[in-house]
Amino acid sequence: MRTYSSREGMDERYFQTVRQMMESQAYRELAAARLFGHGLQFIPELRWLEYVAESVHEEVEHLEAVAGIYERLTGEELLPRVLARLEERPVGFVGSWFELAMAQFLFDRGGFWQLREYEACSFLPYREIVGKIIGEETEHQGMGEQLVVELCRSGEHEATKQPYFEKWLREGLLSFGRPGTEGNRYAISVGIKRRDSGEVMQDYLTDIKPVIKACGLAFPTPEALGLETPTWIDWSLDGVKPADAARWTPRAERH
């Protein structure tokens, strides 16, 4: 598979595909930074304030890393494009500590699974930054998962847990784009990504099933979410173990 370190040798389609990939990544990073920054007002404990504030900082660092590669490749600034896209399709804010936990769990997890498809990206500068971003997104989503399970077990959020779950599940799934498209097939054929969006959706959904079971949640239908998903997606919770959820340990408690 041919690889690239700069625009030299790229045909126009490859160039535009890589460009779009980075614009989409930057959109998610800025949306997450805004989302978590807005949510700081709801955090009830100093230890979690520090974690979420650190998450905001890391999302901005991710955006800066992508922007640097983008500007070297295209000769253009990335931020104005991302701001315009957020204006057209904003990611909503949260209204509570519990909703912030749900968003951190599901929105960041979507970005994590999407990024894993680029670990062997044929555009080498992007491949080089993906590993660091994935490691930090793993930390963010792990904290969110732990909090969601703990808060659901408290019994204080029975009225809101399913609506919040569906809202942020939709945002997480939107990270992957439409499955089965010709654009997906092209990106796979030239080594930009590994698999079709539908396969990544399945990994994401399988990954969150223990939390769904542990929290007494239920998958909505794709129609209710207003999303296009492959007919073969497995939504079943049969055999899923709630004990597999919430195994995250805060960094301060690790040895």
C-alpha positions in Angstrom: 0.0 0.0 0.0 1.4 3.4 -1.0 2.0 5.9 1.8 2.3 9.7 1.8 4.1 12.2 4.0 3.0 15.3 2.1 0.8 16.3 -0.8 3.5 15.2 -3.3 2.2 12.3 -5.3 -1.4 12.5 -4.1 -4.1 12.6 -6.7 -7.0 15.0 -6.1 -9.4 12.4 -4.7 -6.9 11.1 -2.1 -6.1 14.7 -1.1 -9.8 15.7 -0.7 -10.5 12.5 1.3 -7.7 13.1 3.7 -8.8 16.7 4.0 -12.3 15.8 4.8 -11.0 13.2 7.4 -9.1 15.8 9.3 -11.9 18.4 9.1 -14.3 15.7 10.6 -11.8 14.9 13.4 -11.3 18.5 14.2 -15.0 19.0 14.4 -15.3 16.3 17.0 -12.4 17.6 19.1 -13.7 21.2 19.2 -17.3 20.0 19.9 -16.0 17.9 22.8 -13.9 20.7 24.2 -16.9 23.0 24.1 -19.3 20.4 25.5 -17.1 19.5 28.5 -16.1 23.1 29.1 -19.7 24.1 29.4 -20.4 21.1 31.6 -17.8 22.2 34.2 -20.5 24.3 36.0 -22.3 21.1 37.0 -19.4 19.1 38.6 -20.0 18.5 42.3 -16.5 17.4 43.4 -13.0 18.8 43.0 -11.5 15.5 41.8 -14.0 15.3 38.9 -13.5 19.0 38.1 -9.8 18.3 37.7 -10.5 15.3 35.4 -12.9 17.1 33.1 -10.8 20.3 33.0 -7.9 18.1 31.9 -10.2 16.5 29.3 -11.0 19.9 27.8 -7.3 20.8 27.6 -6.5 17.5 25.9 -9.3 17.9 23.3 -7.8 21.3 22.4 -4.4 19.7 22.1 -5.8 17.2 19.7 -7.4 19.9 17.7 -4.1 21.8 17.5 -2.3 18.6 16.4 -4.8 18.0 13.6 -4.7 21.7 12.6 -1.0 21.7 12.2 -1.0 18.7 9.8 -4.0 20.1 7.9 -2.3 23.5 7.4 0.9 22.0 6.2 -1.0 19.8 3.8 -3.5 22.3 2.4 -1.9 25.7 3.1 -5.2 26.8 4.8 -6.3 27.3 8.3 -8.5 24.6 9.8 -10.3 26.4 12.5 -12.6 28.6 10.3 -13.9 25.5 8.5 -14.5 23.7 11.8 -16.3 26.7 13.3 -18.5 27.0 10.2 -19.4 23.3 10.4 -20.3 23.6 14.1 -22.5 26.5 13.3 -24.3 24.4 10.7 -24.6 21.3 12.9 -23.9 22.1 16.5 -23.4 19.4 19.1 -25.8 20.2 22.0 -24.7 21.1 25.6 -25.6 19.3 28.8 -27.8 20.4 31.6 -26.7 18.3 34.5 -23.8 16.4 36.0 -25.4 13.1 35.0 -25.9 14.2 31.4 -22.2 15.3 31.3 -21.2 11.8 32.4 -23.4 10.3 29.7 -22.0 12.6 27.1 -18.4 11.9 28.1 -19.0 8.2 28.0 -20.8 8.0 24.6 -19.5 10.9 22.6 -15.8 10.3 23.4 -16.3 6.6 22.8 -17.5 7.2 19.3 -14.4 9.2 18.6 -12.2 6.5 20.0 -13.6 3.8 17.8 -13.5 6.0 14.7 -9.9 6.9 15.3 -8.8 3.3 15.7 -9.6 2.9 12.0 -6.7 5.2 11.2 -4.0 3.6 13.2 -2.4 2.3 10.0 -3.5 5.3 7.8 -1.5 5.7 4.6 -1.2 9.4 5.3 1.7 9.1 7.7 1.5 12.4 9.5 -2.0 11.6 10.6 -1.1 8.1 11.6 1.6 9.5 13.9 -0.8 11.5 16.1 -3.6 9.0 16.2 -2.0 6.7 18.9 -1.6 9.5 21.4 -5.2 10.8 20.9 -6.6 7.2 21.3 -4.9 6.8 24.6 -6.3 10.0 26.0 -9.8 9.3 24.6 -9.7 5.9 26.4 -9.2 7.8 29.7 -12.1 10.2 29.0 -14.6 7.5 28.1 -13.5 5.3 30.9 -14.3 8.1 33.4 -17.7 8.7 31.8 -18.5 5.0 31.9 -17.7 4.7 35.5 -19.8 7.7 36.5 -22.8 6.7 34.4 -22.9 3.3 36.1 -22.5 4.7 39.6 -25.1 7.4 39.0 -27.6 5.0 37.5 -27.1 2.6 40.5 -28.0 5.5 42.8 -31.6 5.3 41.5 -31.8 9.1 41.3 -31.9 9.4 37.5 -34.6 6.9 36.4 -36.6 9.5 34.6 -33.8 10.9 32.6 -31.3 8.1 32.0 -33.0 6.6 28.9 -33.6 10.0 27.1 -30.0 11.1 27.8 -28.7 7.7 26.7 -30.5 8.0 23.4 -29.4 11.6 22.8 -25.7 10.9 23.3 -25.8 7.5 21.6 -27.0 9.2 18.5 -24.1 11.7 18.7 -21.6 8.9 19.2 -22.9 6.9 16.2 -22.8 10.0 14.0 -19.0 9.9 14.4 -18.8 7.1 11.9 -20.6 8.5 8.9 -22.9 6.6 6.6 -22.1 2.9 6.2 -21.8 1.1 2.9 -20.9 4.2 0.7 -18.6 4.3 -2.2 -16.5 6.8 -0.3 -16.0 4.2 2.4 -14.9 1.7 -0.2 -12.4 4.2 -1.7 -10.9 5.2 1.6 -10.4 1.5 2.5 -8.9 0.8 -1.0 -6.1 3.4 -0.6 -5.4 2.6 3.0 -6.8 5.7 4.6 -9.0 3.6 6.9 -9.4 -0.1 7.6 -13.1 -0.9 7.5 -16.5 0.2 6.5 -18.4 2.5 9.0 -21.0 -0.2 9.7 -18.4 -2.6 11.1 -17.1 0.2 13.4 -20.6 0.9 14.5 -20.9 -2.7 15.6 -17.7 -2.6 17.6 -18.9 0.6 19.4 -22.3 -0.9 20.2 -20.8 -4.2 21.4 -18.4 -2.2 23.6 -21.2 -0.3 25.4 -23.5 -3.3 25.9 -22.3 -4.1 29.5 -23.0 -0.6 30.6 -26.5 -0.7 29.0 -27.2 -3.9 30.9 -25.7 -2.6 34.2 -27.7 0.6 34.0 -31.1 -0.9 33.0 -31.0 0.9 29.6 -32.3 -0.2 26.3 -31.2 0.3 22.7 -33.7 2.5 20.7 -34.5 1.5 17.2 -32.4 3.0 14.4 -35.6 4.6 13.1 -36.1 6.3 16.5 -32.5 7.6 16.3 -33.0 8.8 12.8 -29.8 7.1 11.6 -28.9 4.7 8.8 -27.4 1.5 10.1 -26.8 -1.8 8.4 -29.6 -4.4 8.7 -27.1 -6.9 10.1 -26.2 -4.9 13.2 -26.6 -6.9 16.4 -28.5 -4.9 19.0 -29.1 -7.9 21.3 -28.1 -7.9 24.9 -28.4 -11.7 25.3 -25.4 -13.1 27.3 -24.0 -9.6 28.1 -22.5 -9.4 31.6 -23.1 -6.3 33.6 -20.0 -7.1 35.6 -17.9 -6.2 32.6 -18.9 -2.5 32.9 -17.2 0.2 34.9 -13.7 -1.2 35.4 -12.0 2.2 35.1 -9.6 3.3 37.8 -8.7 6.9 38.4 -5.1 7.7 37.5 -4.3 8.8 41.0 -5.3 5.4 42.4 -3.1 3.4 39.9 0.2 1.9 40.9 
